[in-house]
Amino acid sequence: MKTKQLANILIKILGLSVLIHSIPGIITGLYNAVRIRPMDGPGDWWFYPVSSLVLAAIGIYLVVQSRRVTELLFKSEDE
């Protein structure tokens, strides 16, 4: 297996790991936002799940664009 192929697979695995690890944060953040919002009224309740949503977006990007990331990381290597 060549270096770029291995890197492509490992980047996909990393993306899946980031995506899976962000799911509990999203669920907890949404739960807390729903629970806190009625008590506090309008405010920063929407901010709780945002960081986990950003992590999920990064994970999806790594899975979908793994070849582009691999090419960026290994520009100088020839196959």
Order of alpha helices (4+ residues) and beta strands (2+ residues): alpha-alpha-alpha
